[in-house]
């Protein structure tokens, strides 16, 4: 698993990747085992003597010499079919969702900010809260950091973050530059007409790359808020050139294991034109920047009723999808908890991702939500649990049967094949998975009863009572 916004899954050749067929102590002993590999291997001999457990142990032992593509188990002359529980276990074992530091801080809207007694008031408190969420859900080992809010002194704050990583067992995830808050950015950051201001913005991007490198974080996540509010006030083609120059300079500074994720948004804070307004613009910018640049999809950054899973399918096909900012929305960029408004949409997105193993491998899952009314930790735990359940549902789709129905244009049967997985009650299987991994069966109840919320409310309430001007 990558340290910074990396794909929440298994890399080819890793021990966990080899056991993905879902074999366990309850699985039958196979008649034979076919291993499709990237390189030739020696024969296993009489494969009928291998139990499922023995085969799994052998695979784990051999993974340094073997890059395994797939394992096909044949039992009683037929392919071994994983149970629903095994599919869900495999899916959840491979699911990690990065959580945002700003999701634990006091946030609000342009109309005001509602202060919560338990909100984090420092970067250490954000790490502490993230560790609590991960302990309850087992799915959030990394914390996305915002440079201006979490590392206000830039690179010199890196040692503090490194100490917090060790103390709380949470790794720094994606590094998010801030290109929208300085007063100089009134008319844009990297697209500003002023060369001097553009340099300030690009220097900040390069500092962010260096921060990511020192923290061993894979992803530098760019959201460009630049745009304009009135026709004729900005030269759009010229700003495209400024964009490409800044992206190229940032890409050139990336290390061997680093990536640059380019996020898009149709409007807000700009309302006439936004410089990176849709996935096509982000894709073109990534292509011009270089091979380490990818597109980041924020589910709230689309027009009403836009088909996000179709965008996902295109980006997967082009090997250009680098990550997700998951949230939900009713109207615009509402930053609500996952699945609170349209869980079927999230399920459909997961379906596209699970249908493309290599594309899924390079896609980082991150939360980008501002919980203005819900309790900070409750909302974060709830959104992770919702994501786990929806991911488990998507893992139950009979992909082979669905593909056949699609080829034969059996419309109703194909739709019902998809819908049947969505309507499946996966909660018992998810609870069983949590229990088997030493996690609370009900993370929300565990959070409410463990005493952590009461303690931090007492510790932080006085500090939170003082009004703050920073967004996070």
C-alpha positions, 0 to 999 in steps of 0.5 A: 500500500502506498504511503500517500494517497496510494491505491487502497489495494494490493500491488502485483506480486505482494503476498496479499495479492497472491491469495486473492482467490479467497481461499480459507480454512473452510474452502474445499481442497481443489482437484488442481490449481492453475496459476497464470503467472508473469514468469514461468515457474517450476511445477508444483507436482501433484497439485491434488495433494495441496489443500487450499490452506497449503496452496495459500501458504506456498503462494505467500512463501513464493511471492518474491520469486513470482509475480502472480497474475491470477490463481484459478482453483478447479474443484470437482471439475468446475471452477471454484466459486467464491462465496459472497462472504469471501468476495466481501472479505477480499474486497474489504481487505483491499479497501483503504480510504484516506481521510482529510485533516480538514474534516476534523476542524471547524468548518463552515460556509460562506455565511458562517461557521458553526463551532464544535467542542470536539473539533481539532484545533491543531495538527496533532489533534487531527492525527489523534482523531484520524488514529481513532477513526482508523482504529474503529474502521480499519480502513483509513491508515493515511491522513491527507494534509493541506499545506497552508493549514497543516504545514504553515511553515512549509518544509520546515514543518516536516519533522513535526509531521514525521513525529506525529506519524510515529506517535499515532501510527497514521501516515501522511497521505496526499499533500494538498497545496493551497492556491486559493486563500492568499490575497494575491490570488484574487485574480488567480494563482497559477493563471494570474495575469501577473507573472510575479503572482504566478511565480508565488503560486508555482513556488508553492507547488514546488514546495508541496512536492518537496514536502511530499517527497520528505514525507514519502507521500506519493500524491500531490493533489492539485485543485486550481480554484482560478477563474473569472466572474464576468465575460471579457475580463480575462484572456482564457487562451492565455490562461491555458498557457499559464496552466500548462507551464505551471503543471509542467514545472510541477511535474518536472520536480516530481520524484520517481515514486510521486504522482500529480493529481489534477482535480476539476470543478465546473464552478465556485469560487468562479462563476463565469469560467473556471480554468480547470472546469471538467475532466476533459480539461484535467485529462489534457493538462495531465497528458501535456504535463507528463506520465506522472500526472493523472486526473482526480475525480471529486464526486461533488464537482459535476453538474446536476445529474452528470453521469460520473461513472461514465467519466470513470469508465473513460478515465480507466480506459485511458489509464488516466484515473489517479484518485477520488475525492468521495463525498455526496451532494444534493445541489453542488459541492455540498461535501456531504457524507458518502451515500447520504443522498445517492448511494446507488451512484457510489455503488455504480462508480465502485462497479466500474472500478472493480471491473478494471483491476489494473485501473483500480490498482492505481486509483487512490480513494480519499474523502473530501468532506466538511462536516458543518452540522454532524459531529466531526468524528461521527461523520467521518466514521459513518462515511467510512462505514457507508463506503465499506458497505457500498464497496462490499455490495459492488463486489457481489456483482456477478461480472461474468453473468452481467457481461453475457447479458450485456452482450445479448442485450437482455436489458431487464436481466442485466439491470436486475443483475446489477440491482440485485447486488445493490439491494443485498444486505451486506451488513452481517458480512461486513460485521463478521469481517470486522470481528475477524479483523479485531475491529468493533462490529459497530464502529459508530456505537463503539465511538459513542461509548469508548469515552474518546468524544467526551474526553476531547470535548473537555480538552478542546471546548475552551479553545474552540469557543474562541472564533477562528478565521481559518477555514480549517 
